[in-house]
């Protein structure tokens, strides 16, 4: 673990890369889906994260990530399937599409703002009851759409469902933070990757049946699937007990914190205490900038390709591969941020994301479809892990104890990013055109990357004077 809290506090004997024969989970604990080897020499200062987790759960902690990722995939249709059901809903209700334009905006607002109260509840009372409520809201919201007869019902149902999605999101991401202080980047990456790619199987099903006569059955079936998967998650998920790693028993003195993750080694900040630090507000500004740059590409890649007169197939391929690059990168770069200095990984990633966005302009101007698609994938590969870097940094700097509520406050910055990518971008395009607007998105990402270099642990966190540890 270095000065900035990156790397997750893993040492050479940490779980995950050791010999399978040293797994102490036990024959009756069930299979380990990822291969988490908990063998660590605690007498040497390390912490047996996986072994202690399995002794509490009765099975590998990776199953908590499987459950969390399954829930994230289940609720992803709210964000990624809306464009496929919007038309049949409008036709069924005999209304113009613009009348539904604000439904998705309401989704973004309620999905983002619901996370703070849900996170605070979860931090103090655990994930069970709040996740059960999320199952009812998210599953019931989609089922209810099948029976909606008025526009106000669509707004109400989608907004209630969005609250359920927000609850699932904060619960799933912070399940990784709480059970995997040593591998926060990788495990939050798995969960957010599932959210980005979970609708890949749902979209073809929806589009094949997105007609006025069939969409009712589609909505009911998707809603029931959301309900069942999330209820299973509510049953399986649990939080580790206080001092589950036995840190109070660790001897004081030199080396007592060696190998311990930053989220456990430093001070546990309350949300109010976190808000009084300049580091949080810099992270908040960076989140708005990177989320805005990210959403500009997601929302406008097809129209941007058309602006340059590129073939329709180029725009289609770019839009198809975009979520693939976004999803895969969250797991890959999440793992990289665990192994190396997280702050510097984030800085390099955002700078590259901005440069790839600027390169899109050159590719489009040159009429090169292949380069355009490649740069779209590069731009998304390096910017999409923002949903991995930020929860990990919040845990590193402000502790794991209140991570759900603390990250939920930071996540409200997505609303600002969404407003920028929508309303502000529309104004900029109308006033200045597509090229300056996309160039501004690239500049925002580069600026966020450079700003990351100014980050350091808050004063009084207990992490300020540490020297960087070597990567695995």
VOGU-3710 file (C-alpha; in Angstrom, 3 decimals, decimal comma):
1> xxxxxxxxxx> 0,000/0,000/0,000  1,386/3,309/-1,013  0,892/6,826/0,157  -2,249/7,311/-1,913  -3,927/4,142/-0,695  -3,670/2,298/-3,990  -2,857/-1,329/-4,392  -5,287/-2,609/-1,793  -2,593/-3,568/0,680  -1,741/-6,883/-0,943
11> xxxxxxxxxx> 1,575/-8,540/-0,232  3,451/-11,337/-1,948  1,568/-13,989/-0,031  -1,881/-12,510/-0,551  -4,882/-14,523/-1,504  -5,695/-15,127/-5,097  -2,338/-16,044/-6,586  -1,145/-18,810/-4,330  -1,328/-22,593/-4,471  -4,756/-24,154/-4,611
21> xxxxxxxxxx> -3,671/-26,753/-2,122  -3,415/-24,195/0,658  -7,106/-23,272/0,564  -8,427/-23,574/4,153  -12,080/-23,029/3,226  -12,816/-26,654/3,795  -14,315/-29,514/1,818  -17,862/-28,620/2,773  -17,595/-24,899/2,054  -18,523/-25,255/-1,606
31> xxxxxxxxxx> -16,488/-24,490/-4,735  -14,597/-21,258/-5,165  -15,695/-19,717/-8,480  -12,638/-17,528/-8,890  -9,845/-19,403/-7,181  -9,308/-17,301/-4,071  -6,413/-18,789/-2,109  -6,425/-17,398/1,436  -3,029/-18,686/2,515  -1,214/-15,861/4,289
41> xxxxxxxxxx> 1,403/-15,911/7,008  -0,332/-13,698/9,563  2,659/-14,009/11,880  4,576/-12,080/9,238  2,208/-9,133/9,448  -0,236/-10,099/6,696  -3,975/-10,573/7,079  -5,828/-13,687/5,980  -8,776/-11,846/4,442  -10,179/-14,833/2,544
51> xxxxxxxxxx> -9,704/-17,351/5,331  -11,407/-15,150/7,904  -14,252/-14,420/5,495  -14,853/-18,107/4,806  -14,877/-18,901/8,527  -17,687/-16,351/8,960  -19,688/-17,141/5,826  -19,084/-20,875/5,664  -18,070/-20,535/2,016  -15,751/-18,434/-0,175
61> xxxxxxxxxx> -16,264/-14,684/-0,049  -16,298/-14,685/-3,859  -19,891/-15,921/-3,746  -20,834/-12,546/-2,273  -19,439/-10,968/-5,441  -21,296/-13,465/-7,630  -24,561/-12,556/-5,891  -23,844/-8,824/-6,106  -22,924/-9,053/-9,807  -26,071/-11,072/-10,522
71> xxxxxxxxxx> -28,200/-8,357/-8,934  -26,416/-5,650/-10,917  -26,991/-7,534/-14,160  -30,655/-8,073/-13,284  -31,462/-4,377/-12,784  -29,385/-3,127/-15,742  -32,383/-3,081/-18,178  -33,581/0,121/-16,535  -30,551/1,934/-17,926  -29,768/-0,014/-21,078
81> xxxxxxxxxx> -33,138/-1,255/-22,407  -35,168/1,955/-22,169  -34,432/2,953/-25,777  -35,870/-0,394/-26,930  -39,156/-0,187/-25,019  -39,748/3,555/-25,413  -41,336/3,301/-28,881  -43,879/0,538/-28,127  -44,840/2,273/-24,886  -45,493/5,497/-26,770
91> xxxxxxxxxx> -47,531/3,690/-29,414  -49,535/1,769/-26,831  -50,463/4,935/-24,959  -50,960/6,846/-28,214  -48,638/9,654/-27,212  -45,707/11,363/-28,901  -42,204/10,167/-28,064  -41,116/13,594/-26,745  -43,684/13,181/-23,951  -41,540/10,311/-22,646
101> xxxxxxxxxx> -38,294/12,229/-22,996  -37,985/13,071/-19,315  -38,624/9,514/-18,082  -34,955/8,577/-18,445  -33,856/11,842/-16,864  -36,018/11,032/-13,847  -34,386/7,606/-13,765  -30,880/9,109/-13,551  -31,917/11,485/-10,762  -33,722/8,919/-8,606
111> xxxxxxxxxx> -31,137/6,198/-9,223  -28,374/8,546/-8,087  -30,047/10,316/-5,166  -31,563/7,171/-3,624  -28,120/5,756/-2,925  -27,276/7,975/0,028  -30,188/7,021/2,336  -29,876/3,403/1,183  -26,140/3,418/1,853  -26,530/4,922/5,311
121> xxxxxxxxxx> -29,131/2,278/6,171  -26,921/-0,501/4,873  -23,850/0,690/6,781  -25,753/0,611/10,069  -28,221/-2,268/9,577  -26,855/-4,509/6,854  -27,989/-5,239/3,279  -30,875/-7,692/3,823  -33,969/-5,554/4,394  -32,985/-2,719/2,074
131> xxxxxxxxxx> -32,182/-5,161/-0,745  -35,548/-6,866/-0,256  -37,189/-3,455/-0,721  -35,080/-2,921/-3,857  -36,340/-6,203/-5,303  -39,944/-5,112/-4,854  -39,325/-1,662/-6,342  -37,164/-2,695/-9,308  -39,060/-5,875/-10,168  -42,465/-4,390/-9,470
141> xxxxxxxxxx> -41,682/-1,256/-11,457  -41,016/-3,208/-14,634  -44,014/-5,477/-14,165  -46,175/-2,407/-13,561  -45,100/-0,910/-16,894  -46,972/-3,726/-18,637  -50,227/-2,440/-17,144  -49,626/1,336/-17,383  -52,384/3,278/-19,100  -51,236/6,873/-18,625
151> xxxxxxxxxx> -48,011/8,853/-18,930  -47,934/9,758/-15,236  -47,926/6,033/-14,406  -44,818/5,517/-16,551  -43,047/8,341/-14,741  -44,057/6,993/-11,338  -43,209/3,345/-12,048  -39,867/4,086/-13,699  -38,896/6,442/-10,895  -39,813/3,889/-8,211
161> xxxxxxxxxx> -37,866/1,266/-10,130  -34,938/3,677/-10,319  -34,898/3,869/-6,524  -34,638/0,072/-6,473  -31,780/0,202/-8,980  -29,990/2,797/-6,855  -30,298/0,593/-3,776  -28,967/-2,441/-5,634  -26,085/-0,406/-7,048  -24,835/0,924/-3,721
171> xxxxxxxxxx> -25,338/-2,432/-1,979  -23,503/-4,365/-4,687  -20,542/-2,000/-5,050  -20,000/-1,756/-1,316  -20,311/-5,499/-0,799  -17,020/-5,603/-2,697  -15,563/-2,838/-0,538  -16,540/-4,524/2,726  -15,500/-8,114/1,961  -12,508/-7,334/-0,297
181> xxxxxxxxxx> -10,488/-4,483/1,222  -7,464/-6,121/-0,386  -8,947/-6,353/-3,911  -11,414/-3,483/-4,060  -10,625/-2,477/-7,639  -11,109/-5,935/-9,134  -14,285/-6,771/-7,239  -16,020/-3,429/-7,765  -15,005/-3,836/-11,398  -16,801/-7,166/-11,625
191> xxxxxxxxxx> -19,996/-5,703/-10,198  -20,023/-2,583/-12,348  -19,064/-4,645/-15,407  -22,172/-6,750/-14,783  -24,241/-3,573/-14,645  -22,758/-2,367/-17,940  -23,083/-5,696/-19,742  -25,924/-7,421/-17,934  -28,524/-6,333/-20,450  -26,628/-7,918/-23,361
201> xxxxxxxxxx> -28,950/-10,938/-23,240  -32,049/-8,878/-22,544  -31,736/-6,384/-25,408  -32,056/-8,989/-28,227  -35,087/-10,523/-26,485  -36,722/-7,128/-26,053  -35,986/-5,939/-29,584  -37,319/-9,156/-31,067  -40,618/-8,573/-29,280  -40,762/-4,777/-29,054
211> xxxxxxxxxx> -44,194/-4,456/-30,598  -47,379/-3,079/-29,123  -48,915/-6,556/-28,971  -45,934/-8,331/-27,414  -44,216/-5,774/-25,208  -46,582/-6,369/-22,252  -45,372/-9,956/-21,881  -41,772/-8,804/-22,335  -42,055/-6,246/-19,553  -43,696/-8,740/-17,176
221> xxxxxxxxxx> -41,059/-11,396/-17,864  -38,152/-8,985/-17,405  -39,726/-7,608/-14,234  -40,207/-11,070/-12,762  -36,579/-11,940/-13,569  -35,414/-8,756/-11,809  -37,585/-9,622/-8,805  -36,376/-13,215/-8,456  -32,654/-12,503/-8,909  -32,698/-9,561/-6,508
231> xxxxxxxxxx> -34,640/-11,511/-3,884  -31,998/-14,239/-4,055  -29,357/-11,558/-3,576  -31,224/-10,161/-0,575  -31,136/-13,624/0,973  -27,448/-14,294/0,264  -25,792/-10,958/0,959  -24,526/-10,084/4,403  -21,920/-7,760/5,867  -18,870/-8,785/7,854
241> xxxxxxxxxx> -19,162/-8,248/11,615  -17,222/-5,502/13,349  -13,517/-6,303/13,635  -14,012/-9,426/11,501  -10,279/-9,422/10,765  -9,290/-9,365/14,439  -7,413/-6,099/14,018  -7,822/-5,218/17,687  -5,748/-8,260/18,513  -2,857/-7,239/16,286
251> xxxxxxxxxx> 0,143/-6,107/18,294  0,993/-2,423/18,308  4,402/-1,319/17,174  6,485/-1,204/14,026  5,080/-3,222/11,167  1,732/-3,931/12,869  -0,135/-2,530/9,860  2,116/-4,032/7,217  0,063/-5,591/4,430  -3,201/-4,132/5,729
261> xxxxxxxxxx> -5,488/-2,410/3,219  -5,803/1,373/3,468  -9,575/1,178/3,992  -8,894/-0,693/7,253  -5,613/0,878/8,280  -6,692/4,517/8,224  -9,320/6,465/10,106  -13,006/5,650/9,471  -14,625/8,939/8,420  -18,301/9,733/8,813
271> xxxxxxxxxx> -19,975/11,427/5,851  -19,914/14,799/7,585  -16,205/14,447/8,325  -15,530/13,426/4,734  -17,336/16,508/3,418  -14,964/18,741/5,379  -11,907/17,541/3,413  -10,738/19,136/0,176  -9,914/15,712/-1,260  -13,600/14,816/-1,427
281> xxxxxxxxxx> -14,497/17,954/-3,367  -11,670/17,404/-5,817  -12,910/13,832/-6,330  -16,439/15,223/-6,785  -15,311/17,641/-9,498  -13,325/14,869/-11,180  -16,388/12,600/-11,116  -18,552/15,241/-12,812  -15,890/15,817/-15,472  -15,250/12,151/-16,238
291> xxxxxxxxxx> -18,907/11,102/-16,083  -19,786/13,979/-18,412  -17,046/12,998/-20,868  -18,144/9,357/-20,650  -21,829/10,058/-21,260  -21,112/12,413/-24,181  -19,687/9,479/-26,128  -22,313/6,969/-24,970  -25,234/9,209/-25,918  -23,874/10,648/-29,158
301> xxxxxxxxxx> -21,467/8,228/-30,832  -23,903/7,372/-33,652  -24,703/11,000/-34,461  -21,022/11,932/-34,249  -20,168/9,247/-36,827  -22,972/10,509/-39,070  -21,632/14,060/-38,708  -18,472/12,960/-40,555  -20,415/11,052/-43,189  -19,099/7,663/-42,056
311> xxxxxxxxxx> -20,952/4,576/-43,245  -23,931/3,438/-41,206  -22,152/0,173/-40,434  -19,349/2,152/-38,719  -21,816/3,833/-36,386  -23,520/0,495/-35,675  -20,258/-1,312/-34,910  -19,056/1,547/-32,710  -22,314/1,592/-30,729  -22,246/-2,214/-30,382
321> xxxxxxxxxx> -18,640/-2,513/-29,210  -18,791/0,530/-26,932  -20,457/-1,249/-23,954  -18,164/-4,257/-24,447  -15,067/-2,096/-24,043  -16,688/-0,266/-21,119  -17,572/-3,453/-19,272  -14,348/-5,404/-19,786  -12,176/-2,453/-18,837  -13,750/-2,159/-15,401
331> xxxxxxxxxx> -12,481/-5,579/-14,375  -9,082/-5,298/-16,067  -8,160/-1,806/-14,895  -9,772/-2,462/-11,525  -7,278/-5,266/-11,003  -4,450/-3,040/-12,242  -5,427/-0,390/-9,688  -5,177/-3,021/-6,930  -1,690/-4,067/-7,959  -0,201/-0,635/-8,557
341> xxxxxxxxxx> -0,604/2,868/-7,160  -4,317/3,539/-7,613  -3,968/7,317/-7,923  -1,456/7,076/-10,754  -3,433/4,358/-12,556  -6,489/6,624/-12,434  -4,503/9,625/-13,676  -3,006/7,769/-16,647  -6,359/6,172/-17,474  -8,256/9,481/-17,612
351> xxxxxxxxxx> -5,554/11,225/-19,637  -5,600/8,409/-22,194  -9,415/8,517/-22,238  -9,255/12,207/-23,127  -6,611/11,724/-25,821  -8,636/8,945/-27,455  -11,675/11,264/-27,531  -9,658/13,939/-29,265  -8,311/11,311/-31,675  -11,922/10,511/-32,626
361> xxxxxxxxxx> -12,102/13,922/-34,271  -9,059/13,182/-36,412  -10,362/9,753/-37,399  -13,739/11,167/-38,362  -12,210/14,038/-40,299  -10,021/11,560/-42,204  -13,057/9,391/-42,960  -11,411/6,310/-41,424  -14,135/4,053/-40,071  -11,726/1,484/-38,646
371> xxxxxxxxxx> -9,772/4,113/-36,715  -13,024/5,712/-35,522  -14,257/2,419/-34,019  -10,840/1,722/-32,478  -10,710/5,157/-30,845  -14,271/4,798/-29,520  -13,251/1,543/-27,843  -10,069/3,115/-26,485  -11,947/6,131/-25,153  -14,478/3,954/-23,330
381> xxxxxxxxxx> -11,879/1,434/-22,135  -9,990/4,106/-20,223  -12,901/6,256/-19,012  -15,506/3,671/-17,976  -13,465/2,430/-14,961  -14,332/5,718/-13,266  -17,070/3,624/-11,585  -14,290/1,439/-10,153  -11,662/4,034/-9,283  -13,928/6,360/-7,323
391> xxxxxxxxxx> -15,510/3,871/-4,876  -12,064/2,397/-4,313  -10,524/5,803/-3,624  -13,347/6,734/-1,251  -12,740/3,508/0,687  -8,966/4,004/0,656  -9,121/7,567/1,958  -12,173/7,454/4,228  -12,388/3,832/5,371  -14,628/0,843/4,702
401> xxxxxxxxxx> -16,924/1,241/7,718  -19,101/3,985/6,199  -18,259/3,277/2,567  -21,848/2,835/1,352  -23,054/6,226/2,543  -19,813/7,989/1,654  -19,656/6,726/-1,923  -23,369/7,386/-2,388  -22,706/11,074/-1,732  -19,931/11,107/-4,318
411> xxxxxxxxxx> -22,149/9,241/-6,794  -24,595/12,164/-6,844  -22,002/13,791/-9,107  -23,350/11,537/-11,861  -26,394/13,823/-11,974  -24,089/16,715/-12,841  -22,342/14,591/-15,443  -25,690/13,597/-16,915  -26,876/17,194/-17,121  -23,641/18,146/-18,846
421> xxxxxxxxxx> -23,854/15,262/-21,323  -27,491/16,028/-22,079  -28,636/19,625/-21,724  -25,234/21,342/-21,849  -24,016/19,196/-24,739  -27,167/19,966/-26,717  -26,548/23,675/-26,268  -22,862/23,374/-27,183  -23,598/21,364/-30,323  -26,238/23,864/-31,442
431> xxxxxxxxxx> -23,901/26,795/-30,769  -20,436/25,538/-31,677  -20,891/22,191/-33,434  -19,901/18,592/-32,775  -16,124/18,888/-33,067  -15,612/21,517/-30,329  -18,097/19,671/-28,091  -16,264/16,343/-28,366  -12,938/18,142/-27,948  -14,261/19,673/-24,731
441> xxxxxxxxxx> -15,206/16,188/-23,488  -11,656/15,049/-24,169  -10,283/18,080/-22,369  -12,411/17,361/-19,315  -11,073/13,801/-19,095  -7,460/14,985/-19,435  -8,034/17,662/-16,786  -9,465/15,064/-14,394  -6,433/12,848/-14,948  -4,008/15,671/-14,197
451> xxxxxxxxxx> -6,065/16,697/-11,148  -5,745/13,159/-9,782  -2,012/13,738/-9,347  -2,814/16,346/-6,673  -4,668/13,825/-4,516  -3,199/12,631/-1,261  -4,717/11,091/1,902  -6,609/13,543/4,131  -4,721/15,086/7,016  -5,353/13,073/10,147
461> xxxxxxxxxx> -6,330/9,916/8,255  -3,302/8,017/9,496  -2,162/7,375/5,916  -0,229/10,565/5,212  3,313/9,502/6,107  3,401/6,071/4,533  5,835/5,170/1,776  4,656/3,356/-1,345  4,798/-0,424/-1,268  6,070/-2,329/-4,310
471> xx> 3,539/-3,880/-6,654  2,932/-7,630/-6,555
//
